[in-house]
């Protein structure tokens, strides 16, 4: 289960670690894609809009949990790289305790706020009840979402990206089957989509726990490892909280953009919801690089190998730029067909095609700043990730989308440009931060926080 990422070819380590993670992330994203696709096969635009809005809220919560779990991955990875088994075991135990307590509190809070959340999303009237049903069921499943992601973060901190892939593969297959049963067979609409997702996530947790009990990680987890310790939780939270806030801020910007689109009418709301799902699928590669760079760099920082951590960043940025350019060109020719897979309504296809043709370029720039985020996190500098995203969102992404929507009411094309411009600004801030930190000598293992 544990793998040493501090030796061998850096490029080969990136590929061997990122591919299983990429596939796992693909399968996890397929949850939402399957919900939307299968709903579209058996229901109308109102149910499609309900699922797209509800799943966007759930995606925001999930990425914030994943962001917070980044602190566990970094803490475990650095301990493993430094060959400090006891510290790694304490990081694992304290992470489990922290996230289970958090999931219970979060579930209670969100169940009490379902309708205010739906209202805050400016959900079209036709989709309100469907969205409430979807979110209520999904909120009940938050402990399962949390459990899966903290287990996955632990494995990745140990250098193992394959095991989480197996867990989510089983759950994804179950989710698709349950969606067809609940949505197609039982005509449950958005509630059926949410129920299928929640039950499949519960299955994923069961499978992962069975797997863990049969594996030997070379670590001794005693009861005292699960007792909260300030000195263990502090570095986890120091890295995880800024990343969670950053991811939450990004998702809030997506939600605000969705609200802007919702106020343009049902067709534009459906178009934006569909494109957001497609973009989340395309973003698998750049997103996988964030976790890949953070896990690889963390072990190398723990082992005192700063040069390997820097090479990890360079390779990841190159791969993301190449991928972003290729997919950006391809989407210009396939935009209409992609949107029509989910909703063949002519007005939705037209609006969605406009939006995705400009929005897709965000993938290229986002991949670069995701890679920088992973690198900064490995050195305990995750606050930089929050800062550059906040600057991008406040100065470009949200105001750009708003003004483009007002200035161009008949097309979504300019709204997509705001996203790409925001990510480009993030890249520039990250490069500036890298130069500044290196001049101060702040990116060295001995001085890492």
C-alpha positions, 0 to 999 in steps of 0.5 A: 500500500505504501510507495516511495516516491522519492526515488526513480524517474520524476516523470515516470512517478508523475505518470504512474501516480496520476493515471490511477488518480485520474481514472478514480477522479473520472469515475467520481465525476461520472457520478454527476455526469450519469445523474444528469445524462440518465435524468435527461433520458427519462425526464424534462428540462426542469428535472435536468436543471434540478439535478444540475443545480443540486449536484453543483452544490454537492460538488462545492461541498465535496471539493471543500472536503477534498481540499481540507483532506489535502492537509492529511495527504501532505502531513502523511506524505512528509512523514513517510518521506522522512521515514517517521512511522509514528508521526504518519500513524498519528496523522492518519488517526487524527485525520479520521477523528477530525473528518468524522466529527466534521461530517456529522456537524455538516450534515445536521447544519445543511439539512436545516438549510436545504430550502434557503440554499435552493432559494439562494441559488435562484433556482427556476420555479419549475425546478425548486422541488426537484432540487430540494429532494436531490439535496436533502437525500445527498446531505444525508450521505455527507458522512459517506462522502467525507469517509471516502475522501479522507480514506483516499487522502490517506492512501495518496499520502502513503503514495498509493493512488491505485486503491482509491481507484478500485473503491470508486470503480465499484461505486460508480458501476453501482451508481449507474445501475441504481440511476436506471432503476430509480430514474428510469424504472421507478420514475423518481426523477431528481430524488432517484438520482440523489438516492442512487448517488448516496447509496453508491457512495456508502458502498464505496466506503464499505469496500474501502474499509474491507480493503483496509482491514486486509492490508498491511501498510507498515504502520501501527495504528493504536487507539491513542492515534485517534485521540486529537492532538494539537501538534498533529492537527495543527499542520493538517489544518494549516495546509487544509483550511486554506485549500478548502477555503480556496476551493470553496471560494472557487465553487461559490464563484461557479454558483454565482455564475449559475445564479447569473445564468438562472436569471436569464431563463430556463434554457440558459440555466440548463445550458450552463448547468450542462457545460459545468458538468462537461467542464468538470469532466475535462478538468480531470487532468488538471485537477489530478495534477494538483493532488499528484504534485502535492503527494509527490512533492510532499514526500520529496520535501520530507526527504529533503529532495527539493530539486525533485519537488521542483521538477515535479512542478515543471513536468506537471505544468508542461503536461497541463498546457499540452492537454489544455491546448489539445482539448480546447481546439477539439471542443471548437468543432464538437461543442454542439454535439457535446451539449446535445448529449444531455439536452437536444432542445435547440435553444439549449444546444445553441446557448451551451455551444457558445458557452463551452467554446470560450469556457474550455480555454480555462482548462489550459490555464487552470492546469498550471495554477493547480500544479502550482497549488500542489507544489506550494501545499507541499511546502506548507504554503497553501495560503498562496493558493487561496490568495491567487484564487481570491484575486482572480475571482474578485477581480475577474471571474465574477465581475467579468461574468456579470458584466458580460451577461448584462452586455451580451444578453443574447449569447453566453460566449463572453461569459465563458471568456471571463473564466479563462481570463481569471485563471490566466491571472492566477497563473501570473500571480503563482509565477510571481509568488514562486520567484519571490519565495525562491529569492527569500529561500522559503522553498527549502525542506529545512525551512518548510512549515 
